Amino acid sequence: MVNIGYGNLVTASRVIAIISPGSSPMRRLREEAGKRGKLIDATEGRRTRSIVVTDSDHVILSAITRETIAARLAPDFQGEDAE
């Protein structure tokens, strides 16, 4: 299990992608998941900082950054700027 913030957990083996929420395609992904009943808001009312996509086609909104969630999934993760 991986903590995606505020006591919310996701099964690590089910995570396909952790995405930044700012782009138009991600906003559309979020809207479409809501229409299908596959959107889970785990932000506790805070700003969405990442979107977690699972193999069951669920879209989970998190107030934790992509880098933080990735580091929790893979402790040796260095981020995109690491050499």
BADO-681631 format. One record per residue: x, z, y of N, C-alpha, C in turn. Coordinates in nm, 2 decimals, decimal comma, always signed. Each point is the difference from the previous one (the first is absolute). Layout:
nxx->X | nzz->Z | nyy->Y | caxx->X | cazz->Z | cayy->Y | cxx->X | czz->Z | cyy->Y
...
This chain:
nxx->+0,09 | nzz->+0,00 | nyy->-0,12 | caxx->-0,09 | cazz->+0,00 | cayy->+0,12 | cxx->+0,09 | czz->+0,00 | cyy->+0,12
nxx->-0,05 | nzz->-0,06 | nyy->+0,11 | caxx->+0,07 | cazz->-0,01 | cayy->+0,12 | cxx->-0,09 | czz->+0,05 | cyy->+0,12
nxx->+0,05 | nzz->+0,09 | nyy->+0,08 | caxx->-0,07 | cazz->+0,06 | cayy->+0,11 | cxx->-0,01 | czz->-0,11 | cyy->+0,11
nxx->-0,12 | nzz->-0,03 | nyy->+0,05 | caxx->-0,01 | cazz->-0,10 | cayy->+0,11 | cxx->-0,05 | czz->+0,07 | cyy->+0,12
nxx->+0,01 | nzz->+0,13 | nyy->+0,00 | caxx->-0,03 | cazz->+0,08 | cayy->+0,12 | cxx->-0,12 | czz->+0,09 | cyy->-0,01
nxx->+0,01 | nzz->+0,12 | nyy->+0,06 | caxx->-0,10 | cazz->+0,10 | cayy->+0,01 | cxx->-0,07 | czz->+0,03 | cyy->-0,13
nxx->+0,09 | nzz->+0,01 | nyy->-0,11 | caxx->-0,05 | cazz->+0,05 | cayy->-0,13 | cxx->-0,06 | czz->-0,11 | cyy->-0,08
nxx->+0,00 | nzz->-0,13 | nyy->+0,05 | caxx->-0,05 | cazz->-0,11 | cayy->-0,08 | cxx->+0,10 | czz->-0,06 | cyy->-0,08
nxx->-0,03 | nzz->-0,03 | nyy->-0,13 | caxx->+0,09 | cazz->-0,05 | cayy->-0,10 | cxx->-0,05 | czz->-0,13 | cyy->-0,06
nxx->+0,10 | nzz->-0,09 | nyy->-0,03 | caxx->-0,03 | cazz->-0,13 | cayy->-0,06 | cxx->+0,09 | czz->-0,01 | cyy->-0,12
nxx->-0,05 | nzz->-0,05 | nyy->-0,11 | caxx->+0,09 | cazz->-0,02 | cayy->-0,12 | cxx->+0,10 | czz->-0,11 | cyy->+0,03
nxx->+0,13 | nzz->+0,04 | nyy->-0,01 | caxx->+0,11 | cazz->-0,09 | cayy->+0,05 | cxx->+0,00 | czz->-0,13 | cyy->-0,08
nxx->-0,03 | nzz->+0,00 | nyy->-0,13 | caxx->+0,00 | cazz->-0,12 | cayy->-0,08 | cxx->-0,10 | czz->-0,10 | cyy->+0,04
nxx->-0,10 | nzz->+0,04 | nyy->+0,08 | caxx->-0,11 | cazz->-0,09 | cayy->+0,04 | cxx->+0,03 | czz->-0,07 | cyy->+0,14
nxx->+0,10 | nzz->+0,05 | nyy->+0,07 | caxx->+0,03 | cazz->-0,06 | cayy->+0,13 | cxx->+0,06 | czz->-0,13 | cyy->-0,01
nxx->-0,05 | nzz->-0,10 | nyy->+0,06 | caxx->+0,05 | cazz->-0,14 | cayy->+0,01 | cxx->+0,08 | czz->-0,02 | cyy->+0,12
nxx->-0,05 | nzz->+0,05 | nyy->+0,12 | caxx->+0,07 | cazz->-0,03 | cayy->+0,13 | cxx->-0,04 | czz->+0,11 | cyy->+0,09
nxx->+0,10 | nzz->+0,02 | nyy->+0,10 | caxx->-0,02 | cazz->+0,09 | cayy->+0,11 | cxx->+0,03 | czz->-0,08 | cyy->+0,12
nxx->-0,11 | nzz->-0,02 | nyy->+0,09 | caxx->+0,01 | cazz->-0,10 | cayy->+0,10 | cxx->-0,03 | czz->+0,07 | cyy->+0,14
nxx->+0,07 | nzz->-0,06 | nyy->+0,10 | caxx->-0,03 | cazz->+0,04 | cayy->+0,14 | cxx->-0,13 | czz->-0,05 | cyy->+0,04
nxx->-0,08 | nzz->+0,08 | nyy->+0,07 | caxx->-0,14 | cazz->-0,04 | cayy->+0,03 | cxx->-0,02 | czz->-0,09 | cyy->+0,13
nxx->+0,10 | nzz->-0,03 | nyy->+0,07 | caxx->-0,01 | cazz->-0,06 | cayy->+0,13 | cxx->-0,05 | czz->-0,15 | cyy->+0,01
nxx->+0,03 | nzz->-0,08 | nyy->-0,10 | caxx->-0,03 | cazz->-0,14 | cayy->+0,01 | cxx->-0,14 | czz->-0,04 | cyy->-0,03
nxx->-0,04 | nzz->-0,11 | nyy->+0,05 | caxx->-0,14 | cazz->-0,05 | cayy->-0,02 | cxx->-0,04 | czz->-0,01 | cyy->-0,15
nxx->+0,09 | nzz->-0,06 | nyy->-0,09 | caxx->-0,04 | cazz->+0,00 | cayy->-0,14 | cxx->-0,02 | czz->+0,13 | cyy->-0,06
nxx->+0,07 | nzz->+0,10 | nyy->+0,05 | caxx->-0,02 | cazz->+0,14 | cayy->-0,06 | cxx->-0,13 | czz->+0,06 | cyy->+0,05
nxx->-0,04 | nzz->-0,04 | nyy->+0,13 | caxx->-0,13 | cazz->+0,05 | cayy->+0,05 | cxx->-0,11 | czz->-0,07 | cyy->-0,08
nxx->+0,01 | nzz->-0,13 | nyy->-0,04 | caxx->-0,10 | cazz->-0,07 | cayy->-0,08 | cxx->+0,00 | czz->+0,06 | cyy->-0,14
nxx->+0,11 | nzz->+0,04 | nyy->-0,06 | caxx->+0,01 | cazz->+0,06 | cayy->-0,13 | cxx->-0,08 | czz->+0,13 | cyy->+0,00
nxx->+0,02 | nzz->+0,08 | nyy->+0,11 | caxx->-0,07 | cazz->+0,12 | cayy->+0,01 | cxx->-0,15 | czz->-0,02 | cyy->+0,01
nxx->-0,05 | nzz->-0,09 | nyy->+0,09 | caxx->-0,14 | cazz->-0,03 | cayy->+0,01 | cxx->-0,06 | czz->-0,05 | cyy->-0,13
nxx->+0,07 | nzz->-0,09 | nyy->-0,07 | caxx->-0,06 | cazz->-0,05 | cayy->-0,12 | cxx->-0,01 | czz->+0,11 | cyy->-0,11
nxx->+0,10 | nzz->+0,09 | nyy->-0,01 | caxx->+0,00 | cazz->+0,11 | cayy->-0,09 | cxx->-0,12 | czz->+0,09 | cyy->+0,03
nxx->-0,03 | nzz->+0,02 | nyy->+0,13 | caxx->-0,11 | cazz->+0,08 | cayy->+0,04 | cxx->-0,13 | czz->-0,06 | cyy->-0,05
nxx->-0,02 | nzz->-0,13 | nyy->+0,02 | caxx->-0,12 | cazz->-0,07 | cayy->-0,04 | cxx->-0,02 | czz->+0,01 | cyy->-0,16
nxx->+0,11 | nzz->+0,00 | nyy->-0,07 | caxx->-0,01 | cazz->+0,00 | cayy->-0,15 | cxx->-0,01 | czz->+0,14 | cyy->-0,05
nxx->+0,01 | nzz->+0,10 | nyy->+0,08 | caxx->+0,00 | cazz->+0,14 | cayy->-0,04 | cxx->+0,13 | czz->+0,05 | cyy->-0,06
nxx->+0,11 | nzz->-0,07 | nyy->+0,03 | caxx->+0,13 | cazz->+0,03 | cayy->-0,05 | cxx->+0,10 | czz->+0,06 | cyy->+0,10
nxx->-0,05 | nzz->+0,05 | nyy->+0,11 | caxx->+0,08 | cazz->+0,05 | cayy->+0,11 | cxx->-0,01 | czz->+0,16 | cyy->-0,01
nxx->+0,12 | nzz->+0,06 | nyy->+0,00 | caxx->+0,01 | cazz->+0,14 | cayy->-0,01 | cxx->+0,08 | czz->+0,05 | cyy->+0,13
nxx->-0,06 | nzz->+0,08 | nyy->+0,08 | caxx->+0,07 | cazz->+0,05 | cayy->+0,12 | cxx->+0,05 | czz->+0,14 | cyy->-0,02
nxx->+0,13 | nzz->+0,01 | nyy->-0,02 | caxx->+0,07 | cazz->+0,12 | cayy->-0,02 | cxx->+0,08 | czz->+0,05 | cyy->+0,12
nxx->-0,05 | nzz->-0,04 | nyy->+0,12 | caxx->+0,08 | cazz->+0,03 | cayy->+0,12 | cxx->-0,04 | czz->+0,13 | cyy->+0,06
nxx->-0,11 | nzz->+0,06 | nyy->-0,04 | caxx->-0,05 | cazz->+0,13 | cayy->+0,05 | cxx->-0,02 | czz->-0,01 | cyy->+0,15
nxx->-0,05 | nzz->-0,12 | nyy->+0,05 | caxx->-0,03 | cazz->-0,02 | cayy->+0,14 | cxx->+0,11 | czz->-0,04 | cyy->+0,09
nxx->+0,12 | nzz->-0,01 | nyy->-0,06 | caxx->+0,12 | cazz->-0,04 | cayy->+0,08 | cxx->+0,02 | czz->-0,15 | cyy->+0,00
nxx->+0,10 | nzz->-0,05 | nyy->+0,07 | caxx->+0,03 | cazz->-0,14 | cayy->+0,01 | cxx->+0,05 | czz->-0,05 | cyy->-0,13
nxx->-0,05 | nzz->-0,12 | nyy->-0,04 | caxx->+0,05 | cazz->-0,07 | cayy->-0,12 | cxx->+0,14 | czz->-0,05 | cyy->+0,02
nxx->+0,10 | nzz->+0,05 | nyy->-0,08 | caxx->+0,14 | cazz->-0,05 | cayy->+0,01 | cxx->+0,04 | czz->-0,08 | cyy->-0,12
nxx->-0,08 | nzz->+0,00 | nyy->-0,10 | caxx->+0,03 | cazz->-0,09 | cayy->-0,12 | cxx->-0,12 | czz->-0,02 | cyy->-0,08
nxx->+0,00 | nzz->-0,11 | nyy->-0,07 | caxx->-0,10 | cazz->-0,04 | cayy->-0,09 | cxx->+0,06 | czz->-0,01 | cyy->-0,14
nxx->-0,06 | nzz->+0,07 | nyy->-0,10 | caxx->+0,04 | cazz->+0,00 | cayy->-0,14 | cxx->-0,10 | czz->-0,09 | cyy->-0,08
nxx->+0,05 | nzz->-0,10 | nyy->-0,07 | caxx->-0,08 | cazz->-0,09 | cayy->-0,08 | cxx->+0,03 | czz->+0,04 | cyy->-0,15
nxx->-0,11 | nzz->+0,02 | nyy->-0,07 | caxx->+0,02 | cazz->+0,03 | cayy->-0,15 | cxx->-0,04 | czz->-0,11 | cyy->-0,09
nxx->+0,04 | nzz->+0,01 | nyy->-0,12 | caxx->-0,03 | cazz->-0,11 | cayy->-0,10 | cxx->-0,15 | czz->+0,00 | cyy->-0,03
nxx->-0,08 | nzz->+0,09 | nyy->+0,04 | caxx->-0,14 | cazz->+0,00 | cayy->-0,02 | cxx->-0,08 | czz->-0,06 | cyy->+0,12
nxx->+0,08 | nzz->-0,06 | nyy->+0,09 | caxx->-0,05 | cazz->-0,07 | cayy->+0,12 | cxx->-0,05 | czz->+0,10 | cyy->+0,10
nxx->+0,03 | nzz->+0,13 | nyy->-0,01 | caxx->-0,03 | cazz->+0,09 | cayy->+0,11 | cxx->+0,10 | czz->+0,00 | cyy->+0,11
nxx->-0,05 | nzz->+0,02 | nyy->+0,12 | caxx->+0,08 | cazz->+0,00 | cayy->+0,12 | cxx->-0,01 | czz->+0,14 | cyy->+0,06
nxx->+0,12 | nzz->+0,07 | nyy->+0,01 | caxx->+0,00 | cazz->+0,13 | cayy->+0,04 | cxx->+0,07 | czz->+0,01 | cyy->+0,13
nxx->-0,06 | nzz->+0,06 | nyy->+0,10 | caxx->+0,06 | cazz->+0,02 | cayy->+0,13 | cxx->+0,06 | czz->+0,14 | cyy->+0,01
nxx->+0,13 | nzz->+0,00 | nyy->+0,05 | caxx->+0,07 | cazz->+0,13 | cayy->+0,01 | cxx->+0,06 | czz->+0,01 | cyy->+0,14
nxx->+0,01 | nzz->+0,13 | nyy->+0,04 | caxx->+0,06 | cazz->+0,03 | cayy->+0,13 | cxx->+0,15 | czz->+0,02 | cyy->-0,02
nxx->+0,06 | nzz->-0,02 | nyy->-0,11 | caxx->+0,14 | cazz->+0,02 | cayy->-0,03 | cxx->+0,06 | czz->-0,14 | cyy->+0,01
nxx->+0,12 | nzz->-0,01 | nyy->+0,05 | caxx->+0,07 | cazz->-0,13 | cayy->+0,01 | cxx->+0,04 | czz->-0,06 | cyy->-0,13
nxx->+0,02 | nzz->-0,13 | nyy->+0,00 | caxx->+0,04 | cazz->-0,08 | cayy->-0,12 | cxx->+0,12 | czz->+0,06 | cyy->-0,06
nxx->+0,10 | nzz->+0,02 | nyy->+0,09 | caxx->+0,13 | cazz->+0,05 | cayy->-0,05 | cxx->-0,01 | czz->+0,13 | cyy->-0,07
nxx->-0,08 | nzz->+0,09 | nyy->+0,05 | caxx->-0,02 | cazz->+0,14 | cayy->-0,06 | cxx->-0,06 | czz->-0,01 | cyy->-0,13
nxx->-0,10 | nzz->-0,09 | nyy->-0,02 | caxx->-0,07 | cazz->-0,01 | cayy->-0,13 | cxx->+0,09 | czz->-0,07 | cyy->-0,09
nxx->+0,08 | nzz->-0,10 | nyy->+0,04 | caxx->+0,09 | cazz->-0,07 | cayy->-0,09 | cxx->+0,11 | czz->+0,10 | cyy->-0,05
nxx->+0,05 | nzz->+0,08 | nyy->+0,09 | caxx->+0,10 | cazz->+0,10 | cayy->-0,04 | cxx->-0,06 | czz->+0,10 | cyy->-0,10
nxx->-0,12 | nzz->+0,03 | nyy->+0,01 | caxx->-0,07 | cazz->+0,09 | cayy->-0,10 | cxx->-0,01 | czz->-0,07 | cyy->-0,13
nxx->-0,03 | nzz->-0,13 | nyy->+0,00 | caxx->-0,01 | cazz->-0,08 | cayy->-0,12 | cxx->+0,13 | czz->-0,01 | cyy->-0,07
nxx->+0,10 | nzz->-0,04 | nyy->+0,08 | caxx->+0,14 | cazz->-0,02 | cayy->-0,05 | cxx->+0,10 | czz->+0,08 | cyy->+0,08
nxx->+0,04 | nzz->+0,11 | nyy->-0,04 | caxx->+0,08 | cazz->+0,09 | cayy->+0,08 | cxx->+0,13 | czz->-0,06 | cyy->+0,05
nxx->+0,05 | nzz->-0,11 | nyy->-0,06 | caxx->+0,12 | cazz->-0,06 | cayy->+0,05 | cxx->-0,03 | czz->-0,12 | cyy->+0,10
nxx->-0,12 | nzz->-0,01 | nyy->+0,04 | caxx->-0,04 | cazz->-0,10 | cayy->+0,10 | cxx->+0,07 | czz->+0,03 | cyy->+0,13
nxx->+0,06 | nzz->-0,11 | nyy->+0,07 | caxx->+0,07 | cazz->+0,02 | cayy->+0,12 | cxx->-0,07 | czz->-0,06 | cyy->+0,12
nxx->-0,11 | nzz->-0,08 | nyy->-0,02 | caxx->-0,07 | cazz->-0,06 | cayy->+0,12 | cxx->+0,06 | czz->-0,14 | cyy->+0,02
nxx->-0,07 | nzz->-0,08 | nyy->+0,08 | caxx->+0,04 | cazz->-0,14 | cayy->+0,02 | cxx->+0,13 | czz->-0,02 | cyy->+0,08
nxx->+0,04 | nzz->+0,09 | nyy->+0,08 | caxx->+0,12 | cazz->-0,01 | cayy->+0,08 | cxx->+0,12 | czz->+0,05 | cyy->-0,07
nxx->-0,01 | nzz->+0,06 | nyy->-0,12 | caxx->+0,12 | cazz->+0,05 | cayy->-0,07 | cxx->+0,09 | czz->-0,11 | cyy->-0,05
nxx->+0,12 | nzz->+0,03 | nyy->-0,01 | caxx->+0,10 | cazz->-0,10 | cayy->-0,05 | cxx->+0,04 | czz->+0,04 | cyy->-0,14
